[in-house]
């Protein structure tokens, strides 16, 4: 689950838990909303942990060596055109 999916679960769960006043027989809408919010929170924490651990695993390489070449330019050796 991505971080965006986790945030979507949190939003949907909050809407069901706090904003919906619909009654279904055998289903508690508020409990379903709380369960979705808990699932979204767990997914968000796991997603953040995965991002942080992936950044630590990146190998830091030193910058590449620069090779500089100098050419001796001598006016006396210049060829005529």
PyMOL Python script that loads the backbone (N, CA, C, O; Angstrom):
from pymol import cmd

cmd.read_pdbstr("""\
ATOM      1  N   UNK A   1       0.842  -1.165   0.000  1.00  0.00           N
ATOM      2  CA  UNK A   1       0.000   0.000   0.000  1.00  0.00           C
ATOM      3  C   UNK A   1       0.895   1.238   0.000  1.00  0.00           C
ATOM      4  O   UNK A   1       1.861   1.328   0.757  1.00  0.00           O
ATOM      5  N   UNK A   2       0.565   2.144  -0.828  1.00  0.00           N
ATOM      6  CA  UNK A   2       1.358   3.362  -0.913  1.00  0.00           C
ATOM      7  C   UNK A   2       0.875   4.375   0.125  1.00  0.00           C
ATOM      8  O   UNK A   2      -0.144   4.184   0.789  1.00  0.00           O
ATOM      9  N   UNK A   3       1.632   5.437   0.237  1.00  0.00           N
ATOM     10  CA  UNK A   3       1.268   6.485   1.184  1.00  0.00           C
ATOM     11  C   UNK A   3      -0.043   7.147   0.746  1.00  0.00           C
ATOM     12  O   UNK A   3      -0.868   7.496   1.590  1.00  0.00           O
ATOM     13  N   UNK A   4      -0.235   7.319  -0.532  1.00  0.00           N
ATOM     14  CA  UNK A   4      -1.476   7.905  -1.027  1.00  0.00           C
ATOM     15  C   UNK A   4      -2.688   7.034  -0.712  1.00  0.00           C
ATOM     16  O   UNK A   4      -3.746   7.549  -0.351  1.00  0.00           O
ATOM     17  N   UNK A   5      -2.541   5.723  -0.846  1.00  0.00           N
ATOM     18  CA  UNK A   5      -3.625   4.809  -0.495  1.00  0.00           C
ATOM     19  C   UNK A   5      -3.933   4.837   0.986  1.00  0.00           C
ATOM     20  O   UNK A   5      -5.093   4.749   1.387  1.00  0.00           O
ATOM     21  N   UNK A   6      -2.898   4.960   1.799  1.00  0.00           N
ATOM     22  CA  UNK A   6      -3.089   5.041   3.241  1.00  0.00           C
ATOM     23  C   UNK A   6      -3.821   6.313   3.631  1.00  0.00           C
ATOM     24  O   UNK A   6      -4.704   6.287   4.489  1.00  0.00           O
ATOM     25  N   UNK A   7      -3.463   7.412   3.012  1.00  0.00           N
ATOM     26  CA  UNK A   7      -4.154   8.672   3.301  1.00  0.00           C
ATOM     27  C   UNK A   7      -5.608   8.600   2.838  1.00  0.00           C
ATOM     28  O   UNK A   7      -6.497   9.141   3.494  1.00  0.00           O
ATOM     29  N   UNK A   8      -5.848   7.933   1.712  1.00  0.00           N
ATOM     30  CA  UNK A   8      -7.225   7.765   1.239  1.00  0.00           C
ATOM     31  C   UNK A   8      -8.038   6.938   2.232  1.00  0.00           C
ATOM     32  O   UNK A   8      -9.194   7.263   2.504  1.00  0.00           O
ATOM     33  N   UNK A   9      -7.450   5.876   2.775  1.00  0.00           N
ATOM     34  CA  UNK A   9      -8.146   5.081   3.787  1.00  0.00           C
ATOM     35  C   UNK A   9      -8.453   5.904   5.027  1.00  0.00           C
ATOM     36  O   UNK A   9      -9.536   5.796   5.602  1.00  0.00           O
ATOM     37  N   UNK A  10      -7.501   6.723   5.434  1.00  0.00           N
ATOM     38  CA  UNK A  10      -7.738   7.590   6.589  1.00  0.00           C
ATOM     39  C   UNK A  10      -8.909   8.542   6.331  1.00  0.00           C
ATOM     40  O   UNK A  10      -9.759   8.729   7.200  1.00  0.00           O
ATOM     41  N   UNK A  11      -8.952   9.128   5.166  1.00  0.00           N
ATOM     42  CA  UNK A  11     -10.020  10.080   4.844  1.00  0.00           C
ATOM     43  C   UNK A  11     -11.370   9.383   4.761  1.00  0.00           C
ATOM     44  O   UNK A  11     -12.357   9.864   5.319  1.00  0.00           O
ATOM     45  N   UNK A  12     -11.416   8.252   4.067  1.00  0.00           N
ATOM     46  CA  UNK A  12     -12.684   7.523   3.949  1.00  0.00           C
ATOM     47  C   UNK A  12     -13.161   7.046   5.314  1.00  0.00           C
ATOM     48  O   UNK A  12     -14.348   7.129   5.630  1.00  0.00           O
ATOM     49  N   UNK A  13     -12.223   6.542   6.127  1.00  0.00           N
ATOM     50  CA  UNK A  13     -12.590   6.094   7.466  1.00  0.00           C
ATOM     51  C   UNK A  13     -13.111   7.228   8.330  1.00  0.00           C
ATOM     52  O   UNK A  13     -14.070   7.048   9.080  1.00  0.00           O
ATOM     53  N   UNK A  14     -12.486   8.399   8.233  1.00  0.00           N
ATOM     54  CA  UNK A  14     -12.945   9.548   9.021  1.00  0.00           C
ATOM     55  C   UNK A  14     -14.326  10.003   8.569  1.00  0.00           C
ATOM     56  O   UNK A  14     -15.155  10.386   9.394  1.00  0.00           O
ATOM     57  N   UNK A  15     -14.573   9.963   7.284  1.00  0.00           N
ATOM     58  CA  UNK A  15     -15.898  10.329   6.787  1.00  0.00           C
ATOM     59  C   UNK A  15     -16.957   9.355   7.308  1.00  0.00           C
ATOM     60  O   UNK A  15     -18.023   9.771   7.761  1.00  0.00           O
ATOM     61  N   UNK A  16     -16.655   8.059   7.238  1.00  0.00           N
ATOM     62  CA  UNK A  16     -17.615   7.072   7.722  1.00  0.00           C
ATOM     63  C   UNK A  16     -17.815   7.162   9.229  1.00  0.00           C
ATOM     64  O   UNK A  16     -18.929   6.982   9.719  1.00  0.00           O
ATOM     65  N   UNK A  17     -16.739   7.438   9.969  1.00  0.00           N
ATOM     66  CA  UNK A  17     -16.842   7.447  11.425  1.00  0.00           C
ATOM     67  C   UNK A  17     -17.512   8.698  11.962  1.00  0.00           C
ATOM     68  O   UNK A  17     -18.235   8.628  12.956  1.00  0.00           O
ATOM     69  N   UNK A  18     -17.288   9.839  11.328  1.00  0.00           N
ATOM     70  CA  UNK A  18     -17.744  11.093  11.925  1.00  0.00           C
ATOM     71  C   UNK A  18     -18.815  11.844  11.137  1.00  0.00           C
ATOM     72  O   UNK A  18     -19.492  12.700  11.706  1.00  0.00           O
ATOM     73  N   UNK A  19     -18.989  11.554   9.859  1.00  0.00           N
ATOM     74  CA  UNK A  19     -19.885  12.382   9.051  1.00  0.00           C
ATOM     75  C   UNK A  19     -21.117  11.651   8.532  1.00  0.00           C
ATOM     76  O   UNK A  19     -22.054  12.295   8.060  1.00  0.00           O
ATOM     77  N   UNK A  20     -21.139  10.342   8.606  1.00  0.00           N
ATOM     78  CA  UNK A  20     -22.258   9.588   8.040  1.00  0.00           C
ATOM     79  C   UNK A  20     -23.217   9.195   9.156  1.00  0.00           C
ATOM     80  O   UNK A  20     -22.798   8.656  10.180  1.00  0.00           O
ATOM     81  N   UNK A  21     -24.494   9.465   8.957  1.00  0.00           N
ATOM     82  CA  UNK A  21     -25.523   9.099   9.926  1.00  0.00           C
ATOM     83  C   UNK A  21     -26.470   8.064   9.342  1.00  0.00           C
ATOM     84  O   UNK A  21     -27.671   8.109   9.608  1.00  0.00           O
ATOM     85  N   UNK A  22     -25.956   7.145   8.560  1.00  0.00           N
ATOM     86  CA  UNK A  22     -26.794   6.145   7.907  1.00  0.00           C
ATOM     87  C   UNK A  22     -26.793   4.874   8.747  1.00  0.00           C
ATOM     88  O   UNK A  22     -25.758   4.488   9.290  1.00  0.00           O
ATOM     89  N   UNK A  23     -27.933   4.233   8.852  1.00  0.00           N
ATOM     90  CA  UNK A  23     -28.075   3.005   9.637  1.00  0.00           C
ATOM     91  C   UNK A  23     -28.234   1.808   8.698  1.00  0.00           C
ATOM     92  O   UNK A  23     -29.107   1.805   7.830  1.00  0.00           O
ATOM     93  N   UNK A  24     -27.400   0.811   8.872  1.00  0.00           N
ATOM     94  CA  UNK A  24     -27.533  -0.455   8.158  1.00  0.00           C
ATOM     95  C   UNK A  24     -27.775  -1.544   9.194  1.00  0.00           C
ATOM     96  O   UNK A  24     -27.177  -1.524  10.270  1.00  0.00           O
ATOM     97  N   UNK A  25     -28.638  -2.481   8.878  1.00  0.00           N
ATOM     98  CA  UNK A  25     -28.881  -3.560   9.842  1.00  0.00           C
ATOM     99  C   UNK A  25     -27.700  -4.526   9.842  1.00  0.00           C
ATOM    100  O   UNK A  25     -27.335  -5.073   8.801  1.00  0.00           O
ATOM    101  N   UNK A  26     -27.116  -4.728  11.001  1.00  0.00           N
ATOM    102  CA  UNK A  26     -26.011  -5.665  11.152  1.00  0.00           C
ATOM    103  C   UNK A  26     -24.640  -5.061  10.899  1.00  0.00           C
ATOM    104  O   UNK A  26     -23.635  -5.753  11.058  1.00  0.00           O
ATOM    105  N   UNK A  27     -24.565  -3.791  10.510  1.00  0.00           N
ATOM    106  CA  UNK A  27     -23.275  -3.158  10.219  1.00  0.00           C
ATOM    107  C   UNK A  27     -23.201  -1.834  10.974  1.00  0.00           C
ATOM    108  O   UNK A  27     -24.085  -0.984  10.863  1.00  0.00           O
ATOM    109  N   UNK A  28     -22.140  -1.683  11.733  1.00  0.00           N
ATOM    110  CA  UNK A  28     -21.911  -0.418  12.430  1.00  0.00           C
ATOM    111  C   UNK A  28     -20.965   0.427  11.572  1.00  0.00           C
ATOM    112  O   UNK A  28     -19.771   0.145  11.471  1.00  0.00           O
ATOM    113  N   UNK A  29     -21.528   1.462  10.962  1.00  0.00           N
ATOM    114  CA  UNK A  29     -20.761   2.308  10.036  1.00  0.00           C
ATOM    115  C   UNK A  29     -19.604   2.992  10.764  1.00  0.00           C
ATOM    116  O   UNK A  29     -18.520   3.132  10.197  1.00  0.00           O
ATOM    117  N   UNK A  30     -19.812   3.409  11.980  1.00  0.00           N
ATOM    118  CA  UNK A  30     -18.738   4.079  12.734  1.00  0.00           C
ATOM    119  C   UNK A  30     -17.581   3.129  13.000  1.00  0.00           C
ATOM    120  O   UNK A  30     -16.420   3.527  12.909  1.00  0.00           O
ATOM    121  N   UNK A  31     -17.884   1.874  13.328  1.00  0.00           N
ATOM    122  CA  UNK A  31     -16.826   0.896  13.564  1.00  0.00           C
ATOM    123  C   UNK A  31     -16.050   0.611  12.279  1.00  0.00           C
ATOM    124  O   UNK A  31     -14.827   0.469  12.315  1.00  0.00           O
ATOM    125  N   UNK A  32     -16.739   0.526  11.161  1.00  0.00           N
ATOM    126  CA  UNK A  32     -16.066   0.333   9.867  1.00  0.00           C
ATOM    127  C   UNK A  32     -15.141   1.514   9.583  1.00  0.00           C
ATOM    128  O   UNK A  32     -14.027   1.319   9.097  1.00  0.00           O
ATOM    129  N   UNK A  33     -15.585   2.733   9.878  1.00  0.00           N
ATOM    130  CA  UNK A  33     -14.746   3.910   9.682  1.00  0.00           C
ATOM    131  C   UNK A  33     -13.510   3.895  10.558  1.00  0.00           C
ATOM    132  O   UNK A  33     -12.423   4.252  10.103  1.00  0.00           O
ATOM    133  N   UNK A  34     -13.663   3.483  11.816  1.00  0.00           N
ATOM    134  CA  UNK A  34     -12.509   3.417  12.719  1.00  0.00           C
ATOM    135  C   UNK A  34     -11.531   2.345  12.246  1.00  0.00           C
ATOM    136  O   UNK A  34     -10.318   2.547  12.299  1.00  0.00           O
ATOM    137  N   UNK A  35     -12.048   1.212  11.787  1.00  0.00           N
ATOM    138  CA  UNK A  35     -11.176   0.142  11.280  1.00  0.00           C
ATOM    139  C   UNK A  35     -10.402   0.629  10.052  1.00  0.00           C
ATOM    140  O   UNK A  35      -9.209   0.353   9.926  1.00  0.00           O
ATOM    141  N   UNK A  36     -11.060   1.340   9.158  1.00  0.00           N
ATOM    142  CA  UNK A  36     -10.360   1.881   7.984  1.00  0.00           C
ATOM    143  C   UNK A  36      -9.302   2.901   8.384  1.00  0.00           C
ATOM    144  O   UNK A  36      -8.223   2.938   7.791  1.00  0.00           O
ATOM    145  N   UNK A  37      -9.599   3.728   9.381  1.00  0.00           N
ATOM    146  CA  UNK A  37      -8.608   4.709   9.830  1.00  0.00           C
ATOM    147  C   UNK A  37      -7.396   4.029  10.450  1.00  0.00           C
ATOM    148  O   UNK A  37      -6.265   4.454  10.215  1.00  0.00           O
ATOM    149  N   UNK A  38      -7.611   2.983  11.236  1.00  0.00           N
ATOM    150  CA  UNK A  38      -6.492   2.251  11.840  1.00  0.00           C
ATOM    151  C   UNK A  38      -5.657   1.582  10.748  1.00  0.00           C
ATOM    152  O   UNK A  38      -4.427   1.614  10.795  1.00  0.00           O
ATOM    153  N   UNK A  39      -6.329   0.974   9.764  1.00  0.00           N
ATOM    154  CA  UNK A  39      -5.599   0.358   8.652  1.00  0.00           C
ATOM    155  C   UNK A  39      -4.803   1.375   7.856  1.00  0.00           C
ATOM    156  O   UNK A  39      -3.671   1.105   7.454  1.00  0.00           O
ATOM    157  N   UNK A  40      -5.388   2.543   7.627  1.00  0.00           N
ATOM    158  CA  UNK A  40      -4.669   3.601   6.918  1.00  0.00           C
ATOM    159  C   UNK A  40      -3.482   4.117   7.703  1.00  0.00           C
ATOM    160  O   UNK A  40      -2.434   4.416   7.130  1.00  0.00           O
ATOM    161  N   UNK A  41      -3.641   4.224   9.013  1.00  0.00           N
ATOM    162  CA  UNK A  41      -2.532   4.680   9.853  1.00  0.00           C
ATOM    163  C   UNK A  41      -1.387   3.677   9.859  1.00  0.00           C
ATOM    164  O   UNK A  41      -0.222   4.067   9.782  1.00  0.00           O
ATOM    165  N   UNK A  42      -1.703   2.403   9.949  1.00  0.00           N
ATOM    166  CA  UNK A  42      -0.664   1.367   9.911  1.00  0.00           C
ATOM    167  C   UNK A  42       0.045   1.374   8.559  1.00  0.00           C
ATOM    168  O   UNK A  42       1.271   1.281   8.499  1.00  0.00           O
ATOM    169  N   UNK A  43      -0.720   1.483   7.478  1.00  0.00           N
ATOM    170  CA  UNK A  43      -0.112   1.546   6.140  1.00  0.00           C
ATOM    171  C   UNK A  43       0.759   2.770   5.961  1.00  0.00           C
ATOM    172  O   UNK A  43       1.798   2.698   5.305  1.00  0.00           O
ATOM    173  N   UNK A  44       0.354   3.897   6.535  1.00  0.00           N
ATOM    174  CA  UNK A  44       1.140   5.118   6.437  1.00  0.00           C
ATOM    175  C   UNK A  44       2.466   4.970   7.181  1.00  0.00           C
ATOM    176  O   UNK A  44       3.513   5.381   6.682  1.00  0.00           O
ATOM    177  N   UNK A  45       2.417   4.385   8.368  1.00  0.00           N
ATOM    178  CA  UNK A  45       3.657   4.180   9.143  1.00  0.00           C
ATOM    179  C   UNK A  45       4.594   3.228   8.406  1.00  0.00           C
ATOM    180  O   UNK A  45       5.796   3.481   8.330  1.00  0.00           O
ATOM    181  N   UNK A  46       4.063   2.147   7.868  1.00  0.00           N
ATOM    182  CA  UNK A  46       4.895   1.195   7.121  1.00  0.00           C
ATOM    183  C   UNK A  46       5.487   1.850   5.873  1.00  0.00           C
ATOM    184  O   UNK A  46       6.654   1.623   5.556  1.00  0.00           O
ATOM    185  N   UNK A  47       4.705   2.652   5.169  1.00  0.00           N
ATOM    186  CA  UNK A  47       5.212   3.344   3.976  1.00  0.00           C
ATOM    187  C   UNK A  47       6.327   4.311   4.300  1.00  0.00           C
ATOM    188  O   UNK A  47       7.315   4.390   3.570  1.00  0.00           O
ATOM    189  N   UNK A  48       6.180   5.051   5.395  1.00  0.00           N
ATOM    190  CA  UNK A  48       7.237   5.990   5.792  1.00  0.00           C
ATOM    191  C   UNK A  48       8.494   5.244   6.199  1.00  0.00           C
ATOM    192  O   UNK A  48       9.602   5.672   5.875  1.00  0.00           O
ATOM    193  N   UNK A  49       8.335   4.131   6.907  1.00  0.00           N
ATOM    194  CA  UNK A  49       9.502   3.330   7.308  1.00  0.00           C
ATOM    195  C   UNK A  49      10.220   2.785   6.073  1.00  0.00           C
ATOM    196  O   UNK A  49      11.450   2.758   6.033  1.00  0.00           O
ATOM    197  N   UNK A  50       9.459   2.352   5.068  1.00  0.00           N
ATOM    198  CA  UNK A  50      10.094   1.846   3.840  1.00  0.00           C
ATOM    199  C   UNK A  50      10.863   2.936   3.112  1.00  0.00           C
ATOM    200  O   UNK A  50      11.939   2.673   2.574  1.00  0.00           O
ATOM    201  N   UNK A  51      10.339   4.147   3.083  1.00  0.00           N
ATOM    202  CA  UNK A  51      11.030   5.245   2.415  1.00  0.00           C
ATOM    203  C   UNK A  51      12.314   5.599   3.147  1.00  0.00           C
ATOM    204  O   UNK A  51      13.350   5.818   2.518  1.00  0.00           O
ATOM    205  N   UNK A  52      12.252   5.656   4.468  1.00  0.00           N
ATOM    206  CA  UNK A  52      13.436   6.012   5.251  1.00  0.00           C
ATOM    207  C   UNK A  52      14.507   4.937   5.112  1.00  0.00           C
ATOM    208  O   UNK A  52      15.686   5.263   4.973  1.00  0.00           O
ATOM    209  N   UNK A  53      14.122   3.659   5.147  1.00  0.00           N
ATOM    210  CA  UNK A  53      15.116   2.594   5.026  1.00  0.00           C
ATOM    211  C   UNK A  53      15.699   2.536   3.615  1.00  0.00           C
ATOM    212  O   UNK A  53      16.861   2.163   3.450  1.00  0.00           O
ATOM    213  N   UNK A  54      14.923   2.893   2.603  1.00  0.00           N
ATOM    214  CA  UNK A  54      15.443   2.890   1.233  1.00  0.00           C
ATOM    215  C   UNK A  54      16.461   3.999   1.040  1.00  0.00           C
ATOM    216  O   UNK A  54      17.413   3.834   0.278  1.00  0.00           O
ATOM    217  N   UNK A  55      16.281   5.118   1.713  1.00  0.00           N
ATOM    218  CA  UNK A  55      17.242   6.206   1.586  1.00  0.00           C
ATOM    219  C   UNK A  55      18.556   5.868   2.263  1.00  0.00           C
ATOM    220  O   UNK A  55      19.617   6.293   1.805  1.00  0.00           O
ATOM    221  N   UNK A  56      18.502   5.115   3.338  1.00  0.00           N
ATOM    222  CA  UNK A  56      19.739   4.721   4.015  1.00  0.00           C
ATOM    223  C   UNK A  56      20.522   3.698   3.215  1.00  0.00           C
ATOM    224  O   UNK A  56      21.747   3.639   3.319  1.00  0.00           O
ATOM    225  N   UNK A  57      19.834   2.891   2.418  1.00  0.00           N
ATOM    226  CA  UNK A  57      20.486   1.831   1.664  1.00  0.00           C
ATOM    227  C   UNK A  57      21.227   2.343   0.441  1.00  0.00           C
ATOM    228  O   UNK A  57      21.994   1.595  -0.166  1.00  0.00           O
ATOM    229  N   UNK A  58      21.021   3.589   0.067  1.00  0.00           N
ATOM    230  CA  UNK A  58      21.690   4.136  -1.105  1.00  0.00           C
ATOM    231  C   UNK A  58      23.172   4.273  -0.818  1.00  0.00           C
ATOM    232  O   UNK A  58      23.576   4.827   0.204  1.00  0.00           O
ATOM    233  N   UNK A  59      23.959   3.771  -1.720  1.00  0.00           N
ATOM    234  CA  UNK A  59      25.402   3.796  -1.539  1.00  0.00           C
ATOM    235  C   UNK A  59      25.940   5.169  -1.928  1.00  0.00           C
ATOM    236  O   UNK A  59      25.657   5.673  -3.014  1.00  0.00           O
ATOM    237  N   UNK A  60      26.698   5.751  -1.053  1.00  0.00           N
ATOM    238  CA  UNK A  60      27.296   7.060  -1.334  1.00  0.00           C
ATOM    239  C   UNK A  60      28.612   6.850  -2.071  1.00  0.00           C
ATOM    240  O   UNK A  60      29.554   6.271  -1.529  1.00  0.00           O
ATOM    241  N   UNK A  61      28.664   7.320  -3.294  1.00  0.00           N
ATOM    242  CA  UNK A  61      29.883   7.175  -4.097  1.00  0.00           C
ATOM    243  C   UNK A  61      30.637   8.496  -4.116  1.00  0.00           C
ATOM    244  O   UNK A  61      30.027   9.566  -4.129  1.00  0.00           O
ATOM    245  N   UNK A  62      31.958   8.420  -4.117  1.00  0.00           N
ATOM    246  CA  UNK A  62      32.717   9.660  -4.238  1.00  0.00           C
ATOM    247  C   UNK A  62      32.551  10.222  -5.648  1.00  0.00           C
ATOM    248  O   UNK A  62      32.263   9.476  -6.584  1.00  0.00           O
ATOM    249  N   UNK A  63      32.728  11.508  -5.800  1.00  0.00           N
ATOM    250  CA  UNK A  63      32.586  12.079  -7.142  1.00  0.00           C
ATOM    251  C   UNK A  63      33.646  11.511  -8.085  1.00  0.00           C
ATOM    252  O   UNK A  63      34.750  11.183  -7.649  1.00  0.00           O
ATOM    253  N   UNK A  64      33.324  11.394  -9.354  1.00  0.00           N
ATOM    254  CA  UNK A  64      34.307  10.831 -10.301  1.00  0.00           C
ATOM    255  C   UNK A  64      35.525  11.746 -10.429  1.00  0.00           C
ATOM    256  O   UNK A  64      35.440  12.964 -10.276  1.00  0.00           O
ATOM    257  N   UNK A  65      36.645  11.115 -10.713  1.00  0.00           N
ATOM    258  CA  UNK A  65      37.878  11.883 -10.870  1.00  0.00           C
ATOM    259  C   UNK A  65      37.842  12.649 -12.192  1.00  0.00           C
ATOM    260  O   UNK A  65      37.368  12.146 -13.210  1.00  0.00           O
ATOM    261  N   UNK A  66      38.337  13.831 -12.149  1.00  0.00           N
ATOM    262  CA  UNK A  66      38.374  14.671 -13.335  1.00  0.00           C
ATOM    263  C   UNK A  66      39.766  14.579 -13.937  1.00  0.00           C
ATOM    264  O   UNK A  66      40.771  14.768 -13.252  1.00  0.00           O
ATOM    265  N   UNK A  67      39.807  14.290 -15.212  1.00  0.00           N
ATOM    266  CA  UNK A  67      41.093  14.194 -15.889  1.00  0.00           C
ATOM    267  C   UNK A  67      41.297  15.469 -16.688  1.00  0.00           C
ATOM    268  O   UNK A  67      40.524  15.793 -17.590  1.00  0.00           O
ATOM    269  N   UNK A  68      42.330  16.165 -16.343  1.00  0.00           N
ATOM    270  CA  UNK A  68      42.633  17.419 -17.043  1.00  0.00           C
ATOM    271  C   UNK A  68      43.879  17.210 -17.899  1.00  0.00           C
ATOM    272  O   UNK A  68      44.884  16.671 -17.436  1.00  0.00           O
ATOM    273  N   UNK A  69      43.796  17.639 -19.136  1.00  0.00           N
ATOM    274  CA  UNK A  69      44.940  17.535 -20.038  1.00  0.00           C
ATOM    275  C   UNK A  69      45.311  18.934 -20.510  1.00  0.00           C
ATOM    276  O   UNK A  69      44.449  19.734 -20.877  1.00  0.00           O
ATOM    277  N   UNK A  70      46.592  19.207 -20.494  1.00  0.00           N
ATOM    278  CA  UNK A  70      47.095  20.494 -20.946  1.00  0.00           C
ATOM    279  C   UNK A  70      47.954  20.261 -22.183  1.00  0.00           C
ATOM    280  O   UNK A  70      48.802  19.370 -22.207  1.00  0.00           O
ATOM    281  N   UNK A  71      47.727  21.056 -23.186  1.00  0.00           N
ATOM    282  CA  UNK A  71      48.502  20.958 -24.414  1.00  0.00           C
ATOM    283  C   UNK A  71      49.412  22.170 -24.506  1.00  0.00           C
ATOM    284  O   UNK A  71      48.996  23.316 -24.335  1.00  0.00           O
ATOM    285  N   UNK A  72      50.662  21.865 -24.783  1.00  0.00           N
ATOM    286  CA  UNK A  72      51.641  22.931 -24.904  1.00  0.00           C
ATOM    287  C   UNK A  72      51.500  23.544 -26.293  1.00  0.00           C
ATOM    288  O   UNK A  72      51.684  22.866 -27.304  1.00  0.00           O
ATOM    289  N   UNK A  73      51.178  24.813 -26.331  1.00  0.00           N
ATOM    290  CA  UNK A  73      51.004  25.506 -27.588  1.00  0.00           C
ATOM    291  C   UNK A  73      52.202  26.415 -27.778  1.00  0.00           C
ATOM    292  O   UNK A  73      52.398  27.377 -27.034  1.00  0.00           O
ATOM    293  N   UNK A  74      52.991  26.100 -28.772  1.00  0.00           N
ATOM    294  CA  UNK A  74      54.204  26.856 -29.021  1.00  0.00           C
ATOM    295  C   UNK A  74      54.054  27.594 -30.346  1.00  0.00           C
ATOM    296  O   UNK A  74      53.792  26.979 -31.380  1.00  0.00           O
ATOM    297  N   UNK A  75      54.218  28.900 -30.312  1.00  0.00           N
ATOM    298  CA  UNK A  75      54.076  29.724 -31.509  1.00  0.00           C
ATOM    299  C   UNK A  75      55.162  29.429 -32.541  1.00  0.00           C
ATOM    300  O   UNK A  75      54.926  29.593 -33.738  1.00  0.00           O
ATOM    301  N   UNK A  76      56.318  29.008 -32.115  1.00  0.00           N
ATOM    302  CA  UNK A  76      57.430  28.781 -33.055  1.00  0.00           C
ATOM    303  C   UNK A  76      57.195  27.537 -33.884  1.00  0.00           C
ATOM    304  O   UNK A  76      57.768  27.431 -34.968  1.00  0.00           O
ATOM    305  N   UNK A  77      56.401  26.606 -33.447  1.00  0.00           N
ATOM    306  CA  UNK A  77      56.163  25.370 -34.186  1.00  0.00           C
ATOM    307  C   UNK A  77      54.935  25.450 -35.086  1.00  0.00           C
ATOM    308  O   UNK A  77      54.517  24.452 -35.672  1.00  0.00           O
ATOM    309  N   UNK A  78      54.398  26.570 -35.182  1.00  0.00           N
ATOM    310  CA  UNK A  78      53.173  26.727 -35.950  1.00  0.00           C
ATOM    311  C   UNK A  78      53.440  26.514 -37.425  1.00  0.00           C
ATOM    312  O   UNK A  78      54.397  27.034 -37.997  1.00  0.00           O
ATOM    313  N   UNK A  79      52.541  25.713 -38.026  1.00  0.00           N
ATOM    314  CA  UNK A  79      52.729  25.435 -39.452  1.00  0.00           C
ATOM    315  C   UNK A  79      52.075  26.512 -40.299  1.00  0.00           C
ATOM    316  O   UNK A  79      50.996  26.997 -39.957  1.00  0.00           O
ATOM    317  N   UNK A  80      52.697  26.884 -41.371  1.00  0.00           N
ATOM    318  CA  UNK A  80      52.058  27.887 -42.250  1.00  0.00           C
ATOM    319  C   UNK A  80      50.939  27.220 -43.056  1.00  0.00           C
ATOM    320  O   UNK A  80      50.994  26.028 -43.360  1.00  0.00           O
ATOM    321  N   UNK A  81      49.958  27.997 -43.380  1.00  0.00           N
ATOM    322  CA  UNK A  81      48.835  27.475 -44.155  1.00  0.00           C
ATOM    323  C   UNK A  81      49.131  27.532 -45.606  1.00  0.00           C
ATOM    324  O   UNK A  81      48.299  27.133 -46.421  1.00  0.00           O
TER     325      UNK A  81
END
""", "prot")
cmd.dss("prot")
cmd.show_as("cartoon", "prot")
cmd.util.cbc("prot")
cmd.orient("prot")
